[in-house]
């Protein structure tokens, strides 16, 4: 029986009829061949026959990788990212490259050069970003699981908005080799799935040391995350930071997250309110660091070696400037200019160095907190998914939406977003934050919550 081939065919039929715009490039021929090989026993592994979407900033050999940008349109990588190599080794069926905010810069997946992705729960709303395509594909049954990248919340934000599970691993747990860099010191590849079990399975596959990435940690190979899919939070102390329930938070979000915390206490955990005082500086520090790193990383994209090449070549400066002007979208240009300014002579110490000092204080805040608590619980996003176009002309308002997620990236600690309720028909996410390499505890806590609640639902019509 061609079980996996048939299910993969149905997946592509759904994608081809979809209004979500969750994919930039499909991998149909190769996906069907892999599914056929699984059915025939020629391909095996822990992910054998499972459909997985890959965010379009993660390189895939022979399959277009654009980073959601016009400047990389038509670029075919000659190699796989390490995480993709691991997917293939375990028999995964890669459905295609998921839509994203250009170069992972955004909170809504409206900044893609290939059009916005839509939220499966309400097609007039954003799916979150920058891994919006990855989350929408999972929520809309267009892939069983997906890979995203999380630089300041870009896995957890769309997971919350789309009602799925998203994990931002500890910095260094997953290889970044083959991920097109936005902000090297912040970003991590993370799994997105409809339940904690699938997310843990995908993390099992992609986690581990990699000699090609000097930031990866070899000890990560020693942990099996699916071993922690068990119900037990007895004796767990949950910290609830008052700074994460800030002014402007939607009341339905606040209530749903507190209900989630109370549910965990019913199951045997305790909670205590804590303070993370440097949180108020996190937004400013994050955007200085991220934009400075983006300014440096994106200097390589000039269209001269690969990607977009337009018009008649003139001198190098003119050609370089024209290609970048035409190839980059407005949000990418904004961040490059701000980052270049902050790194310029006379401003480095005033902005970038100061941001790095604040980052250290934020790390120290988390370290102190985890001496008294095991897990921190907070809203993933301050509001449910907003309307497409609602914040498009207000970059500051868009940046403020990340206020609860980006401190985690600055500290390098892990976090998981799980569905915890609804505001009308729109899902709400609760994030659980752990100490460095505390993914096992987070997975066990999230699994316990999931097993005793009923928030893993599908949007209407799916």
C-alpha positions in Angstrom: 0.0 0.0 0.0 1.4 3.4 -1.0 0.5 5.0 2.3 3.0 7.8 2.3 2.9 8.5 -1.4 -0.9 8.9 -1.2 -0.8 11.2 1.8 2.0 13.3 0.2 -0.2 13.7 -2.9 -3.1 14.9 -0.8 -0.8 17.4 0.9 0.3 18.9 -2.4 -3.4 19.0 -3.6 -4.2 21.0 -0.4 -1.2 23.3 -1.0 -2.0 24.0 -4.6 -5.6 25.0 -3.7 -4.5 27.0 -0.7 -5.1 30.7 -0.1 -2.5 30.9 2.7 0.6 31.6 0.5 2.7 29.6 3.0 5.3 28.5 0.4 7.6 30.3 -2.0 9.0 27.2 -3.7 7.5 23.7 -3.8 9.6 20.5 -3.8 6.8 18.3 -5.3 8.8 15.9 -7.6 11.5 15.1 -5.0 8.9 14.9 -2.2 6.8 12.3 -4.0 9.9 10.3 -4.9 11.0 10.3 -1.2 7.5 9.2 -0.1 7.6 6.4 -2.7 11.0 5.3 -1.4 9.6 5.2 2.1 6.7 3.1 1.0 9.0 0.7 -0.7 11.3 0.5 2.3 14.3 2.1 0.5 14.2 5.1 2.9 13.8 4.7 6.7 14.3 6.9 9.7 12.6 8.6 12.6 10.9 11.1 10.2 10.2 8.6 7.4 7.3 9.7 5.3 6.5 12.8 7.4 6.0 16.0 5.5 8.2 18.9 6.6 8.3 22.5 5.3 11.7 24.4 5.6 11.9 28.1 6.1 13.3 29.8 3.0 16.5 31.1 4.8 17.7 27.6 5.3 19.7 26.3 2.3 18.5 23.3 0.4 20.7 21.7 -2.3 19.1 22.0 -5.7 16.0 23.9 -4.4 15.7 27.7 -4.7 16.4 29.6 -1.4 15.4 33.3 -1.5 15.1 34.4 2.1 11.8 36.0 1.0 13.8 38.5 -1.0 13.9 39.6 -4.6 17.7 39.9 -4.4 18.1 36.1 -4.1 15.4 35.1 -6.6 16.6 32.2 -8.6 19.5 31.3 -6.2 20.0 27.5 -6.1 22.3 26.5 -3.3 24.9 23.8 -4.1 24.7 22.4 -0.5 22.3 21.6 2.3 22.2 23.2 5.7 23.2 20.8 8.4 19.6 20.7 9.7 18.3 19.7 6.2 21.0 17.0 6.0 19.7 15.6 9.2 16.1 15.7 7.9 17.0 13.8 4.8 19.0 11.2 6.8 15.9 10.4 8.8 13.6 10.1 5.8 11.7 13.3 5.9 9.5 14.4 3.0 10.5 18.0 2.4 7.4 19.7 0.9 9.1 23.1 0.0 10.4 26.4 1.2 8.1 28.3 3.5 7.4 32.0 3.1 9.0 34.4 5.5 9.6 38.1 6.2 12.5 39.2 4.0 15.8 38.0 5.6 13.8 37.1 8.7 13.1 40.8 9.4 9.6 41.1 10.7 6.8 40.0 13.0 4.0 39.3 10.4 5.3 37.8 7.2 4.1 40.8 5.3 7.6 41.8 4.4 8.1 39.0 1.9 8.8 39.9 -1.7 6.5 37.0 -2.6 3.4 38.4 -0.9 2.1 38.0 2.6 1.2 34.7 4.2 -2.3 34.5 5.7 -3.4 33.1 9.0 -5.4 29.8 8.7 -7.7 30.9 11.5 -8.6 34.2 9.7 -7.4 34.9 6.2 -7.6 38.7 6.9 -4.9 38.4 9.6 -1.2 37.8 9.8 0.3 34.5 10.8 3.1 36.1 12.7 6.7 36.3 11.6 9.2 35.9 10.5 8.5 32.2 10.2 4.9 32.8 9.3 5.0 30.4 6.3 6.4 27.6 8.5 3.6 28.0 11.1 0.8 28.6 8.6 1.8 25.4 6.7 1.5 23.4 9.9 -1.7 24.9 11.1 -3.3 24.7 7.7 -2.4 21.0 7.3 0.1 21.7 4.4 2.9 20.0 6.3 3.0 17.9 9.4 6.0 19.8 10.8 8.3 22.6 9.8 11.5 24.3 10.5 11.7 28.0 11.3 14.4 30.3 12.7 14.0 32.4 15.8 16.0 35.6 16.1 13.8 37.6 18.4 10.7 35.4 18.6 10.3 34.4 15.0 9.3 30.8 15.8 7.3 31.5 18.9 5.3 34.5 17.5 3.8 32.6 14.5 3.3 29.5 16.7 1.2 31.6 19.0 -0.7 33.4 16.3 -1.4 30.1 14.4 -2.3 27.9 17.4 0.7 25.5 17.1 3.8 24.6 19.1 7.1 26.3 18.4 10.5 25.8 20.2 13.3 28.3 20.3 16.3 26.1 21.5 19.2 27.2 23.6 21.8 29.1 21.5 24.2 26.5 20.3 21.9 23.5 20.6 21.2 23.4 16.8 23.7 23.9 14.0 23.4 27.2 12.2 25.5 26.0 9.3 23.7 26.7 6.1 21.3 29.3 7.6 21.5 32.6 5.8 22.5 34.9 8.6 20.5 37.9 9.8 21.9 38.3 13.3 24.4 35.5 14.1 24.5 35.9 17.9 20.8 35.7 18.3 19.2 33.2 15.8 18.5 29.5 16.2 16.7 27.0 14.0 13.6 25.7 15.8 10.8 23.1 15.2 7.2 24.0 14.6 4.5 21.3 15.0 0.8 20.8 15.9 1.7 19.1 19.2 4.5 18.9 21.7 5.4 15.3 20.7 6.1 16.1 17.1 8.1 19.2 18.1 10.2 17.1 20.5 10.8 14.5 17.8 11.9 17.2 15.3 14.2 18.7 17.9 15.7 15.3 18.5 16.7 15.1 14.9 18.1 18.6 14.4 19.9 19.1 17.8 23.5 18.3 18.2 27.1 19.4 17.7 28.4 20.2 14.2 32.1 20.8 13.4 31.0 23.2 10.6 29.4 25.6 13.2 31.7 26.8 16.0 28.7 27.9 18.1 27.2 24.5 18.3 27.5 22.4 21.4 28.5 18.7 21.1 26.9 17.7 24.4 23.5 18.3 22.8 23.9 14.9 21.1 23.5 13.1 24.4 19.9 14.1 25.1 16.8 12.3 23.7 14.0 14.9 23.9 11.2 12.4 23.2 12.1 10.7 26.5 10.5 13.6 28.3 7.0 13.3 26.8 5.5 12.3 30.1 3.0 13.9 32.5 4.7 15.2 35.6 5.0 18.8 37.0 4.7 17.9 40.7 7.1 20.1 42.7 7.9 22.4 39.7 8.2 26.1 40.6 6.9 28.4 37.9 8.1 32.0 37.9 5.7 34.7 36.6 7.5 37.9 35.7 5.4 41.0 36.3 7.3 42.8 33.4 5.8 40.4 30.9 2.3 41.5 31.7 2.8 45.0 30.5 0.5 47.9 29.8 -1.2 47.5 26.4 -1.6 43.7 26.7 -4.9 42.3 25.5 -7.0 41.3 28.5 -8.1 38.1 26.9 -4.4 37.1 26.4 -3.6 38.0 30.0 -6.5 35.9 31.3 -5.8 32.9 29.1 -2.1 32.8 30.2 -3.0 33.1 33.9 -5.6 30.3 33.4 -2.8 28.2 31.9 -0.6 28.9 34.9 -3.4 28.0 37.2 -3.9 24.7 35.3 -0.3 23.8 35.9 -0.7 24.5 39.6 -3.7 22.1 39.6 -1.5 19.5 38.1 1.1 19.8 41.0 3.2 22.8 40.2 3.7 26.0 42.3 4.0 29.5 41.1 5.6 32.7 42.4 5.7 36.2 41.0 9.2 37.3 40.1 10.8 40.4 38.5 13.1 40.7 35.5 13.9 44.4 35.8 16.1 44.8 32.7 13.3 43.6 30.5 12.4 47.3 29.9 15.7 47.8 28.1 15.5 44.6 26.1 13.7 45.9 23.1 16.2 48.8 22.5 19.2 46.5 23.1 17.9 43.8 20.8 17.2 46.1 17.8 20.6 47.8 18.1 22.4 44.4 18.1 20.2 42.8 15.5 20.4 45.8 13.1 24.2 46.1 13.5 24.7 42.4 12.7 22.3 42.6 9.8 24.2 45.6 8.4 27.4 43.5 8.4 25.8 40.3 7.2 23.9 41.7 4.3 26.8 43.6 2.8 27.7 40.4 0.9 24.5 40.6 -1.2 25.5 42.6 -4.3 24.2 40.6 -7.2 27.6 40.2 -8.7 28.2 36.5 -7.8 24.6 35.2 -7.4 21.1 36.4 -7.1 19.5 39.4 -8.7 21.4 41.1 -11.6 19.5 44.0 -13.2 20.3 46.7 -15.8 23.5 47.4 -17.6 26.7 47.1 -15.6 28.5 50.3 -14.9 31.2 51.0 -12.4 31.1 48.8 -9.2 29.6 51.4 -6.9 26.8 52.3 -9.2 25.9 48.7 -10.1 26.2 47.6 -6.4 23.9 50.4 -5.3 21.3 49.8 -8.0 21.1 46.1 -7.4 20.6 46.5 -3.6 18.1 49.3 -4.1 16.0 47.1 -6.4 16.6 43.9 -4.6 16.0 44.8 -0.9 12.6 45.7 0.5 11.9 48.8 2.7 12.2 46.9 6.0 15.6 45.4 5.1 16.8 48.8 3.9 15.6 50.4 7.2 17.5 47.9 9.3 20.7 48.1 7.2 20.8 51.9 7.5 20.1 52.0 11.2 22.7 49.2 11.8 25.3 51.0 9.7 24.7 54.3 11.6 25.0 52.6 15.0 28.3 51.0 14.0 29.8 54.2 12.5 32.7 56.0 14.0 31.7 58.0 17.1 28.5 56.0 17.7 29.8 52.4 18.2 30.4 53.0 21.9 27.2 55.0 22.4 24.9 52.4 20.8 26.3 49.0 20.0 28.6 48.6 23.0 25.9 49.9 25.3 23.5 47.3 23.9 26.0 44.5 24.5 26.3 45.6 28.2 22.5 45.6 28.6 22.5 42.1 27.1 24.8 40.9 29.8 22.5 42.4 32.5 19.5 40.6 30.9 21.4 37.3 31.0 22.2 37.9 34.6 18.5 38.6 35.3 17.6 35.2 34.0 20.4 33.5 35.8 19.3 34.9 39.1 15.6 34.0 38.4 16.5 30.4 37.7 18.1 30.0 41.1 14.6 30.4 42.6 12.3 28.9 39.9 12.4 26.0 37.4 10.4 27.5 34.6 9.2 31.0 33.7 5.7 31.3 32.2 4.5 34.4 30.3 2.4 35.4 27.3 4.2 34.7 24.0 2.6 37.7 22.3 0.8 40.7 23.9 -2.2 40.4 21.5 -3.8 37.8 19.2 -3.0 38.0 15.5 -3.6 41.5 14.0 -5.1 42.4 10.7 -2.9 42.3 7.5 -1.8 45.9 6.9 -2.8 47.1 10.4 0.8 47.8 11.5 2.5 48.1 8.1 3.0 51.8 8.3 4.1 51.9 11.9 7.4 50.0 12.3 7.7 51.0 16.0 4.3 49.4 16.8 5.5 46.2 15.0 8.7 46.1 16.9 6.9 46.5 20.2 4.9 43.3 19.5 8.2 41.3 20.2 8.6 42.7 23.7 8.0 39.3 25.4 10.0 37.1 23.1 13.3 38.9 22.3 14.7 38.9 25.9 15.0 35.1 25.5 17.2 35.5 22.4 19.4 38.1 24.1 20.0 35.7 27.0 20.4 32.6 24.8 18.0 30.5 26.9 15.3 28.1 25.5 11.6 28.8 25.2 8.5 26.9 23.9 5.2 28.5 22.9 2.1 26.3 23.3 -1.6 27.1 22.7 -3.4 28.1 25.9 -6.7 29.6 24.9 -8.6 31.7 22.4 -9.6 35.3 21.9 -12.8 34.7 20.0 -11.6 32.4 17.2 -8.0 33.5 17.4 -5.5 31.3 19.3 -3.4 32.6 22.2 0.1 31.3 23.0 1.8 30.9 26.4 5.6 30.6 26.4 7.6 28.6 28.9 11.2 29.7 29.4 13.9 27.6 30.9 17.5 27.9 31.9 20.3 27.1 29.5 19.8 23.6 28.0 16.6 23.0 30.0 14.7 21.8 26.9 13.8 18.5 28.6 12.0 20.3 31.5 10.2 22.6 29.1 9.1 19.7 26.9 7.8 17.8 29.9 6.0 20.8 31.3 4.4 21.7 27.9 3.5 18.0 27.3 1.8 17.8 30.7 -0.2 21.0 30.0 -1.2 19.8 26.5 -2.3 16.4 27.7 -4.7 18.0 30.2 -6.2 20.7 28.1 -7.9 20.9 24.7 -6.3 23.8 22.7 -4.8 21.7 19.9 -7.6 22.5 17.5 -7.8 23.0 13.8 -9.1 26.2 12.1 -12.6 26.0 10.7 -12.6 24.4 7.3 -9.5 22.2 7.9 
